[in-house]
Amino acid sequence: MKATPTARQRDRAATEERIVAAVGVVLARNGFGALGINAIAREAGVDKVLIYRYFGGLPELLQRWGSSGQFWPSVQELLGDDDEAVRALPLPQRYALFFDRFIDALRARPLTVEILAAEVVERNELTAILETEREQWGVQAEALFGGADFERMPQLRGITLLLVAGVQYLLVRSRKIRIFGGIDLQSDAGWAALKASVAAMALPMLDAMPAAAGNAR
């Protein structure tokens, strides 16, 4: 009996999902240097021809993995189920909530932290694809969490960049170093203290920040 079109679609979707998941497994085990179509095909248990047929090639497959949510949290994940309620929050609370959820999302992705560490010493075509994914994510996150406030207070973009980079740096450090600046980076309590610091800073910082010329209220 021939498979129905619906069954074939389900089979293809399941195979694609297995291939995308294999990307993360190979990266975690062997790093970027060993990431190739053959290694991914072996891990997924498929003929490599399927990877070319379904994705086009390794760059396209890595783009798919990068946008799948396995590597980097989507903006929707950070917004949560009630995104309208989040967008309605005053800017300081919205700002603190973003970092609260961003920290949790990256801590839940140890492979992502390993990739962030590897990117410091190794940059290639594949790491560049993931960089592009993050840049696109940054534009979306700014629009949804910051909105017009980033236009009104242009300094906020630089401050946010420093904080986002700081979170990533501390997570990379936490792989090998437990205590940094008196904070236990390998504990929930340590990260809770850092989240509380962002929340405590957000209100006075944002209230004191001048608006751009022509945008003052």
N, C-alpha and C positions, 0 to 999 in steps of 0.2 A: 504494500500500500504506500502510495506517495504521500509525503508530508504536505499538509495544507499550507497555503501561504502564511497563515497566522502562526502555525507551528514553526515554519522556517524563520519567520521574523523573531520569534522567541528564542530559537536556537542561536540565531546570529547575535541578538542582544546579549545573551548569556556568554557567548564566546568573546564578544567585544569586552564585556565586563571583566572576564577572566584575564584577557590580554592586558587591559589597563591596570588591573591589580598586580600583574606580574612585573610591571615596570617598577613599582614601589619595592617589591621583594628583591629584585636584582639590584636596585640602587642601595637598599639597606645592607645587603650582603656584600656586594662587590664594589660599590661606588660608581662614579661616572665613567671611570676608565674602562670598565667591563660592560657598560651598557650598550647593547647592540641588538639587532633584530634576532640573531641566532640565539643569544642568551635569553631574550624575552620569550621567544617561541618555545624553547626548551622548558622554561619555567611554567608557561601557560599550557604546555602539552598540546600545541597546535603546530601545523605546518606554517613555516614562515611566509608562504605565499598568501595565507589569509591576512597577515598583518599588512602586507602591501595592498591587498584587495580592499580591506576594510578601512585602512587609515591613510594609505598613500606612501608612508615611509616613517622612519624614526622621528624626524622633527614633528610631523603631524601627530604621531602617537604621543610624543612627550607633551605637546600642546594639550591634547585631550586629557592626559593624566594631570597636567598642571591646573586645568580648569575643572577637574572632577570633584574637588573638595577634599581629596585625599592629601594633597600637598599643602594647599593654602585655604584658609577658611573663606567661604563666600561672604559677601556683604550681607546676604539674607540670613546666613547663620548667625552673624553678629547682631543683626536687628532682632532676631527671634520671631516668635509666632505673632506677636502684636506689634508690627512695625509702625503702625500709625501712632500708637501710644508712645513709642520711643521717639518718633519724629516730633511729637508734641511737647516733649520735655524741654525745660529751659536749657540753654546751651551748656552751662557748667555740669548739670546732671547728665546730659547726653554725652558730653565729652568724657566724663569719668566712666560712664557705662561702656563706652566704646573700648577704653583701655582695659576695663575689667574683663570683658568678653574676649578681647583680642589676646590677652595674656592666657586665659584659660584655653582658648582654641589652639594656640601654639604649644602650650605645655602638653596638650593631648596628642600632639603630633611629633613624637621623638624623631621620626625619620626626617621631618622638615628641619628640625634643629641640626641634625647631622649634615643635611645638604647646605644649610646656611654656613656651617663651619667649613665645609669643603669648598664653597665658593670663594672663601677668603684667599685660598692658595691655588685654586684651579678655576680658570675661566675658559669656557669653550663654547661652541655653537649650542650645545644642549643647555648649559647653565644660562646662556643668554636668552633662551626661550622662556625659562622660568622667571628670569628678571622681567621680561616683557609682560608676563602674566601678572606679576606683582604691581608693575606700574599701572596697568589697566585697572587692577583692583583698587589701587590708591585713588584713582580718579573717581571711581564709583563710591568708595567709602567717604571721600570728602564731600561729594554731592549729597549723599544721604544723611551723613552725621553732622556735617558742617554747614552745607547749603550756602545761603547768602552770607553767613557769618564770616566765612573765609574771604569773601570779597570785601566785606566791611572792615575786617581786621587782617590785613595781609601778613602781619607778623605771625599770625596763628599757624600759617602753613609751615614756616621754619621750625617753630616750637614743636609742632606735632611731629615733624620729621625727626627731630632729635629724640623725642620720646619713643617713637616707633623703633628707631635704630637702637636706642638704649635697651628696650625690651629684648630685641633680638640678640644684642651683644651679651646681655646678662644670661639669656638662655643658653647661648653657646658656651659661655664661661661655666655654667652650671653642670655641663657634661663632665668636667674634670675638677672643678673647684667648688667646694661646698659653701664656704664663707667668703663673701665679698663685701667690703665696707661694713662689716658687722651684721650683714643680713644673710640668713641661711637660704641660699638659692635652690636648695634641694628639698625644701619643705613648703607645705601649704601656708604655714604661718608666715614665712618669709615673704612670699608673694602677696599674701593678704596685706602685709605691712606696706609693700610697694604700691598696691592698689589704693590703699587708704591715703598714701602720700599724694598720689595723683588727684584724688577726690578733694583733699584738703587744699591743694594748690589751685584747682580749677576755678573756684568761685572768685577769690581775690584777684587772680591773674586776669581772668576774662573781664571782670568789672573794671580793672585798671587799664586795660589795653585800649589805646586810642584808635578811633576809626580812621580810615584812609581819608585823605583830603577829598572833599566833595561828597563823602558818604556819612559825615557826622550827623547824628540825630539831635 
